[in-house]
Amino acid sequence: MTRDQMFACALALPGAEDSTLHGGRCVRVRGQWIVNEGREPDALALALDLETLAFLMETEPQTYFQTPHYQGWPAVLVRYEAADDARLAEQIEKAWARRATKAQRRARP
């Protein structure tokens, strides 16, 4: 998946909006970011719960990682070009579901 495809995947979800955060592009749901340009080249930040990000970093450290800036926060960096597209799309949807309303989640096919 490319950077643009990752943003497009997130923006295809109900209620997702193209926005900015600290001068970089991000996707927000209900005002909270779910995908964000990080400071790392060739990686984007994804807002996930701590349990999921710990699992991803353990099972796919070549794809999912954190820098000291993100440690302790519910966000993981993703080397999107190294990621399995289907698994990454699933993680983007998980990030969206954390921020979406119940009605938005019910409406999602």
RADA-V127397 format. One record per residue. RES is the residue in one small letter. OMEGA is omega in whole degrees, 0 to 359 (NA if undefined). Layout:
RES;OMEGA, RES;OMEGA
This chain:
m;176, t;177, r;181, d;178, q;178, m;176, f;180, a;178, c;180, a;182, l;179, a;182, l;182, p;177, g;180, a;182, e;174, d;184, s;176, t;176, l;181, h;177, g;179, g;181, r;173, c;173, v;181, r;171, v;182, r;175, g;182, q;184, w;174, i;175, v;187, n;172, e;177, g;178, r;182, e;177, p;177, d;177, a;174, l;177, a;180, l;182, a;179, l;178, d;186, l;180, e;180, t;182, l;177, a;178, f;181, l;180, m;179, e;186, t;181, e;183, p;177, q;182, t;186, y;183, f;174, q;169, t;179, p;179, h;185, y;183, q;180, g;180, w;180, p;179, a;179, v;175, l;184, v;170, r;192, y;180, e;178, a;186, a;169, d;186, d;182, a;180, r;178, l;177, a;177, e;180, q;176, i;179, e;176, k;178, a;178, w;183, a;177, r;185, r;185, a;175, t;176, k;180, a;178, q;179, r;178, r;182, a;181, r;181, p;NA
